[in-house]
C-alpha cells in the first residue's frame, strides 16, 4: 500500500508484484487477485480512515491541530538551534471546544493528532524481548490524518491491520521506536493489538546502511544479473538467520518449514555477496539434477543467443542445440566453474560459442614449419577413433605428438590455440570432447586454411 499521495510512484505496485512473482512469493490477497479484506490501496480506503478518526475525536484521544506549516518550520529551526530533537509542542491540544469549532467554521486547514500519554506501557517484542520506551518524552503528538485527508503510516497501518485481522507484525527494526504510538492507537480504539517483532536491519558488508540509490541491492538487479530467484530468496531470508542449518540450497518451501522466529538474531546483519554466489551455485546444481533441468537449458539458450546475436552465423551448427547446452551445463558445474549462467559469457568461455582469434598461430608456424602436417595428422587420427571420449582422445593426442615429432607441451599449446585461442584453459582432450568431434575437426581444418593461405576463407564453425 502507498502511504501518501506524494509518495505514490507510477508502476510501483506492478513492479512489486512482478518481483514477488519472480521469487515465487505469491500473496494470498492483493490488488490483482482480490480477496476478503480489500481494497488494498490506501487511496481506496479513505472513507474507512475518516470513519475511524471520528471515533478517536469523540473519545478525545485525538484532536484537531491548526498550526501552519510556517509555525511548524519555526519549531524545527528552534530545536535545531538548541540541539534538541525536533518535535511538536502540542499547542493545539489545549484549544477549547469553542476555539476548535470557530476555526472549523472558518475552514482553517487542519491535521488530526494523537494524544500521547505521559507514560507508555512496556511491551514484549517477539525478537527483542521486553521493551520500554516513553515516546512522549522524545517527541510531540504525532499526526494521524493530514490536511488532504490522507492518513499517515502510523494511523493507516493500525486501521488496516485491525480490519484485515493481522495477528503478527514482523518489520524492520527502524519501526520499533514507533511501536508505542501504534500500541497507544490500539488502546484508544479499544482493539486487541497484534504481536510485534522487529527484525535486525540488513547492512552493507562495510556496515553502512542500504540505500534505495544503490542499484545493486534491488531485486531487479539480481534478476537482470541472472541470479536464480531461489538463490536471492535464500540470500535475503538467511541474512538475519532464523535457521539452525545451512540454507544455501533450500527451496522456498524448505525455508518456510525450517524457519524459527526464536533463531532470528537481535543484532543487525551484513550482506555477504559470497553467500549469494555460493547459494546460486548450489541451486544451479540442484536444478540441473531435477525436473527443471530443461528450464536451465532454455535460459542458457536465450543468454547465449542474446549475447552472440551478431555472430550466430559463425557458431558451429550445434552450438545452441539442447544436447550441446546440456553438455556445457554438466561440464561447467562439475568443478564449480561458474556461479551463475552468465559466467559462461566470460572471455575464458568464449571458445564454447564462437571461433577463436588465432593470435599465436603464425609465431608457432614460424617455430615449427611442419605444424600444418601435424594438424592434418591429428585430424586423421581423431576421425579414426570409434568413440570420442576424453581418455581415448587423450591417448590419440599423445600418439599424434610423437608421430609428428613435436614436443607434447608445444603440441598442446598449438591445439589449445586452434580450439580456443587461449594460452590456458581446460585440458585439450577435455576441450575436444566438450566441443564434440565435428566441431573440433572443423576448427582444426579452419586453422590449417589460415596457415596455408594469405587470407582465411570464410568458414562456419
Helices and strands as residue ranges (DSSP letters): G 5-7, H 12-23, G 42-44, H 46-58, E 62-65, H 69-81, G 91-94, H 97-105, E 111-114, E 123-125, E 129-131, G 135-137, E 143-145, H 153-163, E 168-172, G 173-178, H 179-189, E 195-199, E 202-203, G 215-217, H 219-224, H 229-237, H 252-258, G 261-263, E 269-270, H 273-288, H 293-307, G 309-314, H 322-334, G 341-345, G 347-352, H 361-367, H 371-384, H 390-403, H 408-420, H 428-435, H 437-452
